[in-house]
Amino acid sequence: MNEKPRRKFIGILFDCCGTYQRIHVNRTGNAYVGWCPRCGKQVKVKIGPGGTDTRFFRAR
């Protein structure tokens, strides 16, 4: 079976509209990028050298 590789993501709670969205790693692999599904506000979370174990964040 040919399974697709899972795309890395983090969960974001957008305070602007009270919505949740998964955002994925960009093509260059240096940040997670996504948009609020209601108002379109963009969020970009840079990936640092040490990283973090946290998988859920809030965008204010």
MOPAC internal coordinates of N, CA, C and O (Angstrom, degrees):
PM7 1SCF
backbone

  N    0.0000 0     0.00 0     0.00 0    0    0    0
  C    1.4595 1     0.00 0     0.00 0    1    0    0
  C    1.5248 1   110.09 1     0.00 0    2    1    0
  O    1.2310 1   121.04 1   -41.63 1    3    2    1
  N    1.2942 1   115.61 1   138.37 1    3    2    1
  C    1.4619 1   121.60 1   177.33 1    5    3    2
  C    1.5169 1   109.52 1   -99.84 1    6    5    3
  O    1.2310 1   121.00 1   -79.76 1    7    6    5
  N    1.3262 1   115.69 1   100.24 1    7    6    5
  C    1.4542 1   119.75 1   178.60 1    9    7    6
  C    1.5132 1   109.46 1   -93.89 1   10    9    7
  O    1.2310 1   120.68 1   -39.49 1   11   10    9
  N    1.3387 1   116.31 1   140.51 1   11   10    9
  C    1.4614 1   120.81 1   175.72 1   13   11   10
  C    1.5206 1   109.18 1   -69.60 1   14   13   11
  O    1.2310 1   120.13 1   -37.98 1   15   14   13
  N    1.3357 1   117.36 1   142.02 1   15   14   13
  C    1.4738 1   118.20 1   173.84 1   17   15   14
  C    1.5243 1   109.45 1   -67.06 1   18   17   15
  O    1.2310 1   120.62 1   -39.20 1   19   18   17
  N    1.3185 1   116.42 1   140.80 1   19   18   17
  C    1.4641 1   120.39 1  -179.45 1   21   19   18
  C    1.5161 1   109.86 1   -72.67 1   22   21   19
  O    1.2310 1   121.01 1   -45.93 1   23   22   21
  N    1.3378 1   115.67 1   134.07 1   23   22   21
  C    1.4584 1   120.70 1   177.60 1   25   23   22
  C    1.5165 1   109.38 1   -81.06 1   26   25   23
  O    1.2310 1   120.49 1   -44.28 1   27   26   25
  N    1.3195 1   116.66 1   135.72 1   27   26   25
  C    1.4591 1   121.29 1   178.34 1   29   27   26
  C    1.5274 1   109.20 1   -69.74 1   30   29   27
  O    1.2310 1   120.91 1   -39.07 1   31   30   29
  N    1.3336 1   115.86 1   140.93 1   31   30   29
  C    1.4577 1   120.28 1   179.38 1   33   31   30
  C    1.5207 1   110.29 1  -148.80 1   34   33   31
  O    1.2310 1   121.64 1   -16.96 1   35   34   33
  N    1.3363 1   114.46 1   163.04 1   35   34   33
  C    1.4639 1   122.06 1   168.44 1   37   35   34
  C    1.5166 1   106.85 1  -129.55 1   38   37   35
  O    1.2310 1   120.35 1   -22.47 1   39   38   37
  N    1.3136 1   116.94 1   157.53 1   39   38   37
  C    1.4571 1   122.04 1   178.34 1   41   39   38
  C    1.5219 1   109.97 1   -96.81 1   42   41   39
  O    1.2310 1   120.78 1   -45.32 1   43   42   41
  N    1.3275 1   116.10 1   134.68 1   43   42   41
  C    1.4578 1   121.83 1   179.69 1   45   43   42
  C    1.5178 1   109.19 1  -123.39 1   46   45   43
  O    1.2310 1   120.48 1   -50.13 1   47   46   45
  N    1.3300 1   116.69 1   129.87 1   47   46   45
  C    1.4580 1   121.66 1   170.14 1   49   47   46
  C    1.5232 1   106.47 1   -98.08 1   50   49   47
  O    1.2310 1   120.55 1   -65.51 1   51   50   49
  N    1.3226 1   116.54 1   114.49 1   51   50   49
  C    1.4616 1   121.73 1   179.66 1   53   51   50
  C    1.5239 1   108.57 1   -85.16 1   54   53   51
  O    1.2310 1   120.28 1   -70.39 1   55   54   53
  N    1.3424 1   117.08 1   109.61 1   55   54   53
  C    1.4605 1   121.56 1   179.25 1   57   55   54
  C    1.5267 1   111.93 1   -65.70 1   58   57   55
  O    1.2310 1   120.18 1   153.65 1   59   58   57
  N    1.3372 1   117.27 1   -26.35 1   59   58   57
  C    1.4714 1   120.84 1  -177.79 1   61   59   58
  C    1.5255 1   111.23 1   -57.83 1   62   61   59
  O    1.2310 1   119.71 1   141.54 1   63   62   61
  N    1.3229 1   118.16 1   -38.46 1   63   62   61
  C    1.4655 1   121.78 1  -177.06 1   65   63   62
  C    1.5241 1   113.51 1  -127.78 1   66   65   63
  O    1.2310 1   120.52 1  -176.99 1   67   66   65
  N    1.3449 1   116.61 1     3.01 1   67   66   65
  C    1.4645 1   120.12 1   179.63 1   69   67   66
  C    1.5210 1   112.87 1    66.10 1   70   69   67
  O    1.2310 1   120.06 1  -145.74 1   71   70   69
  N    1.3305 1   117.49 1    34.26 1   71   70   69
  C    1.4587 1   120.83 1  -178.72 1   73   71   70
  C    1.5248 1   110.66 1  -116.91 1   74   73   71
  O    1.2310 1   121.50 1   -21.98 1   75   74   73
  N    1.3250 1   114.74 1   158.02 1   75   74   73
  C    1.4581 1   122.73 1   178.82 1   77   75   74
  C    1.5223 1   108.60 1  -111.32 1   78   77   75
  O    1.2310 1   120.86 1   -37.51 1   79   78   77
  N    1.3125 1   115.95 1   142.49 1   79   78   77
  C    1.4622 1   120.54 1   178.53 1   81   79   78
  C    1.5246 1   108.80 1  -149.46 1   82   81   79
  O    1.2310 1   120.04 1   -38.08 1   83   82   81
  N    1.3098 1   117.54 1   141.92 1   83   82   81
  C    1.4617 1   121.37 1   169.56 1   85   83   82
  C    1.5192 1   107.09 1   -84.24 1   86   85   83
  O    1.2310 1   120.60 1   -42.47 1   87   86   85
  N    1.3329 1   116.45 1   137.53 1   87   86   85
  C    1.4618 1   119.52 1   173.65 1   89   87   86
  C    1.5191 1   108.08 1  -121.88 1   90   89   87
  O    1.2310 1   120.83 1   -32.79 1   91   90   89
  N    1.3263 1   116.02 1   147.21 1   91   90   89
  C    1.4541 1   122.00 1  -172.17 1   93   91   90
  C    1.5228 1   112.10 1  -112.68 1   94   93   91
  O    1.2310 1   121.30 1   -15.33 1   95   94   93
  N    1.3225 1   115.11 1   164.67 1   95   94   93
  C    1.4601 1   122.29 1   178.11 1   97   95   94
  C    1.5310 1   109.04 1   -66.03 1   98   97   95
  O    1.2310 1   120.76 1   -42.11 1   99   98   97
  N    1.3321 1   116.15 1   137.89 1   99   98   97
  C    1.4640 1   120.10 1   178.30 1  101   99   98
  C    1.5278 1   110.53 1   -73.08 1  102  101   99
  O    1.2310 1   120.69 1    -5.82 1  103  102  101
  N    1.3163 1   116.29 1   174.18 1  103  102  101
  C    1.4782 1   121.12 1  -175.34 1  105  103  102
  C    1.5258 1   113.40 1   -64.11 1  106  105  103
  O    1.2310 1   120.56 1   148.06 1  107  106  105
  N    1.3275 1   116.53 1   -31.94 1  107  106  105
  C    1.4691 1   118.75 1  -179.97 1  109  107  106
  C    1.5243 1   112.19 1   -80.76 1  110  109  107
  O    1.2310 1   120.08 1   167.34 1  111  110  109
  N    1.3323 1   117.44 1   -12.66 1  111  110  109
  C    1.4596 1   121.00 1   176.17 1  113  111  110
  C    1.5128 1   115.19 1    78.14 1  114  113  111
  O    1.2310 1   119.96 1  -164.20 1  115  114  113
  N    1.3514 1   117.69 1    15.80 1  115  114  113
  C    1.4649 1   119.63 1  -177.44 1  117  115  114
  C    1.5283 1   114.17 1  -106.72 1  118  117  115
  O    1.2310 1   119.83 1   179.40 1  119  118  117
  N    1.3475 1   117.94 1    -0.60 1  119  118  117
  C    1.4674 1   120.41 1  -178.92 1  121  119  118
  C    1.5295 1   110.51 1  -163.92 1  122  121  119
  O    1.2310 1   121.62 1   -22.09 1  123  122  121
  N    1.3176 1   114.51 1   157.91 1  123  122  121
  C    1.4556 1   121.70 1   169.08 1  125  123  122
  C    1.5278 1   105.95 1   -95.58 1  126  125  123
  O    1.2310 1   120.03 1   -47.90 1  127  126  125
  N    1.3345 1   117.56 1   132.10 1  127  126  125
  C    1.4585 1   121.03 1  -176.72 1  129  127  126
  C    1.5241 1   108.94 1  -133.17 1  130  129  127
  O    1.2310 1   121.13 1   -42.67 1  131  130  129
  N    1.3485 1   115.45 1   137.33 1  131  130  129
  C    1.4542 1   120.47 1   177.53 1  133  131  130
  C    1.5103 1   111.36 1  -163.57 1  134  133  131
  O    1.2310 1   121.06 1    -2.80 1  135  134  133
  N    1.3290 1   115.57 1   177.20 1  135  134  133
  C    1.4553 1   122.47 1  -177.00 1  137  135  134
  C    1.5169 1   110.22 1  -133.64 1  138  137  135
  O    1.2310 1   120.97 1   -31.65 1  139  138  137
  N    1.3445 1   115.75 1   148.35 1  139  138  137
  C    1.4615 1   121.50 1   175.03 1  141  139  138
  C    1.5305 1   107.57 1   -61.79 1  142  141  139
  O    1.2310 1   120.03 1   -48.52 1  143  142  141
  N    1.3308 1   117.55 1   131.48 1  143  142  141
  C    1.4635 1   119.47 1  -177.97 1  145  143  142
  C    1.5322 1   113.69 1   -70.20 1  146  145  143
  O    1.2310 1   119.53 1   166.05 1  147  146  145
  N    1.3148 1   118.49 1   -13.95 1  147  146  145
  C    1.4713 1   120.64 1   179.81 1  149  147  146
  C    1.5142 1   113.22 1   -99.89 1  150  149  147
  O    1.2310 1   120.07 1   127.14 1  151  150  149
  N    1.3492 1   117.46 1   -52.86 1  151  150  149
  C    1.4714 1   119.41 1  -173.55 1  153  151  150
  C    1.5250 1   113.71 1  -105.06 1  154  153  151
  O    1.2310 1   120.03 1   168.62 1  155  154  153
  N    1.3392 1   117.54 1   -11.38 1  155  154  153
  C    1.4579 1   120.73 1   176.98 1  157  155  154
  C    1.5214 1   115.44 1    85.46 1  158  157  155
  O    1.2310 1   119.84 1  -173.47 1  159  158  157
  N    1.3384 1   117.92 1     6.53 1  159  158  157
  C    1.4602 1   120.50 1   178.24 1  161  159  158
  C    1.5277 1   109.17 1   -59.55 1  162  161  159
  O    1.2310 1   120.50 1   -48.62 1  163  162  161
  N    1.3411 1   116.65 1   131.38 1  163  162  161
  C    1.4559 1   121.19 1  -178.66 1  165  163  162
  C    1.5281 1   111.31 1   -89.13 1  166  165  163
  O    1.2310 1   121.15 1   -35.74 1  167  166  165
  N    1.3183 1   115.41 1   144.26 1  167  166  165
  C    1.4543 1   121.37 1   172.95 1  169  167  166
  C    1.5242 1   107.52 1  -130.37 1  170  169  167
  O    1.2310 1   121.39 1   -40.69 1  171  170  169
  N    1.3345 1   114.94 1   139.31 1  171  170  169
  C    1.4657 1   121.52 1   178.78 1  173  171  170
  C    1.5236 1   107.31 1  -133.56 1  174  173  171
  O    1.2310 1   120.37 1   -57.27 1  175  174  173
  N    1.3287 1   116.90 1   122.73 1  175  174  173
  C    1.4573 1   123.23 1  -179.56 1  177  175  174
  C    1.5216 1   107.25 1  -115.49 1  178  177  175
  O    1.2310 1   120.63 1   -69.89 1  179  178  177
  N    1.3274 1   116.41 1   110.11 1  179  178  177
  C    1.4603 1   120.69 1  -178.22 1  181  179  178
  C    1.5196 1   110.84 1   -69.76 1  182  181  179
  O    1.2310 1   120.98 1   -33.88 1  183  182  181
  N    1.3133 1   115.74 1   146.12 1  183  182  181
  C    1.4564 1   122.25 1   178.00 1  185  183  182
  C    1.5268 1   107.83 1   -95.77 1  186  185  183
  O    1.2310 1   120.71 1   -62.24 1  187  186  185
  N    1.3303 1   116.24 1   117.76 1  187  186  185
  C    1.4592 1   121.49 1  -177.79 1  189  187  186
  C    1.5172 1   112.24 1   -91.76 1  190  189  187
  O    1.2310 1   120.33 1   -11.75 1  191  190  189
  N    1.3224 1   116.97 1   168.25 1  191  190  189
  C    1.4626 1   120.96 1  -177.89 1  193  191  190
  C    1.5312 1   113.35 1   -64.20 1  194  193  191
  O    1.2310 1   119.74 1   146.49 1  195  194  193
  N    1.3338 1   118.10 1   -33.51 1  195  194  193
  C    1.4593 1   120.80 1  -179.42 1  197  195  194
  C    1.5054 1   113.00 1   -86.30 1  198  197  195
  O    1.2310 1   120.40 1   154.88 1  199  198  197
  N    1.3371 1   116.85 1   -25.12 1  199  198  197
  C    1.4578 1   121.27 1  -179.48 1  201  199  198
  C    1.5256 1   112.23 1    68.85 1  202  201  199
  O    1.2310 1   121.07 1     7.58 1  203  202  201
  N    1.3189 1   115.56 1  -172.42 1  203  202  201
  C    1.4608 1   122.64 1   177.94 1  205  203  202
  C    1.5158 1   108.89 1  -153.02 1  206  205  203
  O    1.2310 1   120.69 1   -24.55 1  207  206  205
  N    1.3171 1   116.29 1   155.45 1  207  206  205
  C    1.4595 1   120.88 1   176.58 1  209  207  206
  C    1.5267 1   111.76 1   -88.53 1  210  209  207
  O    1.2310 1   120.10 1   171.99 1  211  210  209
  N    1.3231 1   117.42 1    -8.01 1  211  210  209
  C    1.4604 1   122.43 1  -178.69 1  213  211  210
  C    1.5276 1   109.85 1   -69.33 1  214  213  211
  O    1.2310 1   119.89 1   -47.21 1  215  214  213
  N    1.3223 1   117.81 1   132.79 1  215  214  213
  C    1.4505 1   122.40 1  -177.76 1  217  215  214
  C    1.5293 1   113.13 1  -113.44 1  218  217  215
  O    1.2310 1   120.00 1   170.73 1  219  218  217
  N    1.3557 1   117.60 1    -9.27 1  219  218  217
  C    1.4628 1   120.86 1  -178.01 1  221  219  218
  C    1.5277 1   109.36 1  -128.83 1  222  221  219
  O    1.2310 1   120.70 1   -43.27 1  223  222  221
  N    1.3345 1   116.26 1   136.73 1  223  222  221
  C    1.4478 1   122.93 1  -176.70 1  225  223  222
  C    1.5237 1   110.41 1  -138.42 1  226  225  223
  O    1.2310 1   120.93 1   -12.97 1  227  226  225
  N    1.3422 1   115.83 1   167.03 1  227  226  225
  C    1.4648 1   122.40 1   174.87 1  229  227  226
  C    1.5161 1   108.82 1  -116.17 1  230  229  227
  O    1.2310 1   120.90 1   -43.20 1  231  230  229
  N    1.3336 1   115.88 1   136.80 1  231  230  229
  C    1.4566 1   121.83 1   174.56 1  233  231  230
  C    1.5191 1   106.48 1  -106.53 1  234  233  231
  O    1.2310 1   120.26 1   -58.52 1  235  234  233
  N    1.3276 1   117.11 1   121.48 1  235  234  233
  C    1.4643 1   121.27 1  -177.37 1  237  235  234
  C    1.4859 1   112.24 1  -103.69 1  238  237  235
  O    1.2310 1   120.10 1   180.00 1  239  238  237

